[in-house]
Amino acid sequence: MKQIKVLGSGCRNCEITAKVIHQAATETGVEIELEKVTDIAQIMGYGVMSTPGVVIDGVVVHSGGVPGPDQARAWVTAESPGDTPA
C-alpha cells in the first residue's frame, strides 16, 4: 500500500489535490493511505515551499499547484515514487 501525503494549509487547492489522488487510486484499483498534513513545521521539513505538495512513500513528487488526473494516476501506479517526474 502506498503512503501518500498531501501537504498544505487545507486550502481549496489542497482539497482538490487530495480528491484527484483519491479518484486516481479508485480508478486504477490501487490501495493507498492518504493523509493530509497541515502542520507548517512538517511541511517545511519536506522542503516544500509552495503548496499543495505531494509526498509518496517519503519522497516529494510534487509541489505548487493542483496535479492533473493523468499525473495522479502515474503516481499511484508507479513501482516507486522516483519512476514518475515531479
C-alpha positions in Angstrom: 0.0 0.0 0.0 1.3 3.4 -1.0 1.6 6.1 1.7 0.6 9.4 0.2 0.6 12.8 2.0 -0.9 16.0 0.7 0.9 18.9 2.3 -0.9 22.2 2.7 -2.9 24.5 4.8 -6.2 22.8 3.9 -7.0 25.4 1.2 -9.2 24.6 -1.8 -6.2 23.5 -4.0 -5.1 21.1 -1.3 -8.6 19.6 -1.0 -8.8 19.2 -4.8 -5.3 17.6 -4.9 -6.4 15.0 -2.3 -9.6 14.3 -4.3 -7.7 13.9 -7.6 -5.3 11.4 -5.9 -8.1 9.5 -4.3 -10.0 9.3 -7.6 -6.9 8.1 -9.4 -6.4 5.3 -6.8 -10.0 4.3 -7.1 -9.9 4.2 -10.9 -6.8 2.1 -11.0 -7.7 -0.2 -8.1 -4.6 0.8 -6.2 -4.8 0.7 -2.4 -3.4 3.9 -0.8 -3.3 5.5 2.6 -4.0 9.2 2.1 -3.0 11.7 4.8 -3.5 15.5 4.8 -0.6 17.3 6.6 -1.4 20.9 7.6 1.3 21.4 10.2 3.7 24.0 8.7 6.7 22.6 10.5 6.1 19.2 9.0 5.6 20.7 5.6 8.8 22.7 5.8 10.5 19.5 7.0 9.9 18.1 3.5 11.4 21.3 1.9 8.1 22.2 0.3 7.9 25.9 -0.1 4.8 26.0 -2.3 1.6 24.1 -1.6 -0.1 21.8 -2.3 2.8 19.3 -2.0 2.5 15.6 -2.6 4.7 13.0 -0.8 4.6 9.4 -1.8 6.4 6.8 0.4 8.5 9.6 1.9 9.5 11.2 -1.4 8.3 14.6 -2.5 6.9 14.2 -6.0 5.1 17.5 -6.5 4.7 21.0 -5.1 2.9 24.2 -6.1 -0.4 23.6 -7.9 -3.1 21.0 -8.5 -1.9 17.9 -10.3 -3.8 16.6 -13.3 -5.6 13.3 -13.3 -3.0 11.7 -15.6 -0.2 12.7 -13.3 -2.0 11.4 -10.2 -2.7 8.0 -12.0 1.0 7.8 -12.9 1.9 8.3 -9.2 -0.4 5.7 -7.8 0.6 3.1 -10.4 4.4 3.7 -10.4 6.5 1.0 -8.8 8.4 3.6 -6.8 8.0 7.4 -6.4 11.1 8.1 -8.5 9.6 6.4 -11.5 7.5 9.5 -12.4 8.6 13.1 -13.0 7.9 15.6 -10.3 
